[in-house]
Amino acid sequence: MTGAAARGFTVTPELRGLGLPGVMFRAGEKVIASEVIDAQGSDTPFLAGSLLGYYATDTSIPRMMAASFVAIPLERTVPHIVLFGRGIGMLKLAGIQVGGDQKLSLEGDFDRSFTLYCPTGYERDALEIFTPDLMQLLMDTTSGCDVELVDDWMFVYSRPGRYRKPEAIDGLVAVTERVQSKVRRQTSGYRDERSAPAAATVSPEQHAARVGRVAASGSRLSTKKTPLQKLATAATTLLLLGVIITLMIVQNNH
């Protein structure tokens, strides 16, 4: 991480409980962030590093999985939108699935590179943010990655170990600067008309906070379990019921 240190970024070997709202941080168990680059005080603020945690994959048996992440702060709170990169990306490897009714077709040929999911009723909002020029930029800079917008953050998930080499830091900063500049322009004026209106009597600070709010229906996508995960959950429930019944029978016999 000498490249990060040379730029004046803080590098922390290990962090637990980062509290970031990204789905990779919330969906896993015992998630640890390592080699975390903190550039939040720079002209191009971001966090980047590696993730390691236990995720319930298609086998329904939680297994340890590693990934790289970049977390970019936004100026406004936005709806929860996820772009799955084509192929088997980190979100798919982690067993994270989204309801099919939340899938949105993209303009042009972008469906060949990404599958976009947004909360039901937020289709127009998503298309206003992910315009063709932004989608082209993401295709050019985040190929093979998964992208997530949630609350006032943007996350990019990719293969593990992506930012360990010093020369990778220069590329990371350059790409983040391009993406951040464009995404901030696209989201800086966003306002969710579904959120509770701000009363005229509140303070300017409270008014600004409420204007930047996203309604509950748009703040989180509905994730779903795979068929094997559902089967495993049902089997576990039946097993626990069997154990409880057996213990009750033993106690009654005594």
N, C-alpha and C positions, 0 to 999 in steps of 0.2 A: 504494500500500500504506500510505497514511497512517492508515487505520483500524486496521491491525494494529500499527503503531508506537505509536499513541495508547494502545493497550491494554498496551503493554510487551512485545509479542511481537518476537522477532528475525526479520528478513526478510533472506534471503540471495539475491542476484541469480541465482546459478547454482551448482549442486552436481552433481558427477559421482560415480558409485559410491556411492550412498546405502546400498546393501546391504540394502534392505528386501525382504522375501520375497514381496511382491505379484506376481501373474502379469504385470502390465503392466511391472514393473521387470525381470523375469526373461526374458520372451519376446522383448523387443526388442533391437536392436543399437544401440550408441552412445547409450544412453538418458541424457538430461540432464534434471534437475529444475531449474526456474527459478522465481524469485519465491517461494521456499520460506518459508512462515510457520511458525516454530517456537514453538509454545505449550506445549511439554512441561513447562515449569515452572509452568504456571498451574493453577487448580483444575479446568479442563477440558482436560487435555493432548491435543494432537494436532499433526500436521504436515499442511500443505496447500500446494498450489501447482500448477504446470503440468508436464507431461511432454512431452518431444519425443524421438522415436526412430524407428528403422527397423523396420517390422514386415512379415512376409510375409502379405499379404492373400490373398483368393481368386484373385488373378491370379498368385500365386506369385512375383511380382516385389517384393522388399522396397521399401517406399516410406515416406517420412517421414510421421509422423502425430503430432498433438498431442492432449492430453487434460488434464483437471483431475483432481486426486486429493485425497482426505483420508485420512490414516492415523491410526487411533485405537488406542492401546495397550490391551491387555486384561490382566487380572490372572492369567489361566491360559492355558496352551497348549490349543488346540482342534483338532479335525479340520479338514481343508481343505474348505471348503464355498463354492460360488460360486452367486450368484443373478444370472442374466441378466435384465435388465429387458426387458419386451416391446418389440418393434420392433428397430431397428438401433442397438444401444448401442455403447459404445467397445470392448468386448471383441470383439464381432462384427466391427467395423470393422478391428480389429487382426488378424483371422484366427484368433483363439483359439477352439478348439472342444474340447468334452469328450465322452468316450464316452457314447453313448446309454444304456448299461446302468447308468450312474451317475446317471441322472435320477430324481428323487423327486417324486411327486405331493404337493402341499400340500393342507392341509385348507381347506374353504370355497371361496371364489372367488379365492383368491390366485394360482392358476395363470394367471388372466387377466392378471396384472400381472408375475409373475416365473416363471422356470423355474429350479428348484433342482437343483443337482448336488452329490452327496457321494460319498465313496469307498464301494465295495461293502462291505456289512457294517456301515456306519455310519448306516443310515437312521434307526434309533431315536434315536441321538445327535443327529442333525440336527433331528428333530422336537421333541426335548426342548429344544433351543436356540431354534429358530425356531417358537415357539408362536404361536397366532393373534394375541395381543395385540402381540407383537413384529412380526409380519408387517404388522399394521395400521399400526403406527408407521412402519415402513419405507415403506409405501405413501404415507403422509401426508407424509413428509419427504424421501424419496429417489426420487420419481417420475422416471422416465426415466433412472435411473442403474443401474449394475451394482455389486453388493456382493460382497465376498470376505472370508471368514474364513480365516486361515492362520497357523500358529504362535500367537503371542500378539498378533496384530494384526487389526484390521478395516480394510478399504479400501473406499472409495466412489469409483467412477470416473464422470466425467461429461464433458460437452462442454468444449472448451478455453476458457480465459479467464473461467471462472465466478467466480473470486475476486479479480479485479483491481480492482473498484470498491470504494471505502471502505465503502459501505453494505452490500456483500455480506458483509463481515466480521462485522457484527452478526448477520446471519442464520446465517452459518456457525457462530458460537459457540453460538447458541441451539439450532440443530438438533443440533450435536455433543453438547451437554450432555444433551439429551433421549435421543438414541440411545445415547450412551456409558453413561448411567446404567442404561438398560434392558438393554443387551447385557451389561454387567458383572454385573448381577444374574442373568442367564440363564446365564452361563458361569463365575461365581466358584466354584461348587462342582463344576465338571466334572472327571471323572477317567476316563481310558481304562483299563478293566479289561484290555485286551489288551496294554498295555505291560508291560515286565519289572517284576516286583514288587521293591520296595525291601527289602533285607535289614535285619534288626533291628539289625545291628552297625554300620551306617553312621552318619555324623553327622547331626544334625537338618537341616543345610543340604542334604546329599546326599539325604536322604530326601524333603525338600520338592521338590527338583529332579526326582527320579524320579517322584513322585506326579503332577507336572504334565506328564509326558511323554505324547506320543501315539505309538502304535505306527507303524512304518514304513508299514503298509498304509493308515493313515488320514491320514498327514501331507501327502500330495500326491495330487491328482487326476491321472488319466491324461489328458493332452491328446492330440489327434489332428490329423493334417494333412487338409486338404481334398483332394478328388479331383484338382484341378488342381495342388495342391502336390505330391502324390505323383507325378503325371505329370511335373512339372518336375524332381523329384529323380531319377526314372528316366532322363529324357532327359539330364540333366547327367552321370549315372553312365556312360551309354552313350557320351557325347561324350568323357569323360575316358579311357574304355577305348580308344576309337578313336584318340585322340591318342597314347596309350602304345604301342599296336600299331604305329602308323605310325612312331613313333620307333625302335622295335625293328627294324622292317624296314629302315629307312634305315641304322641302325648295322650290321646284318648285311651289307647290300650293300657297305658300305665295308670 
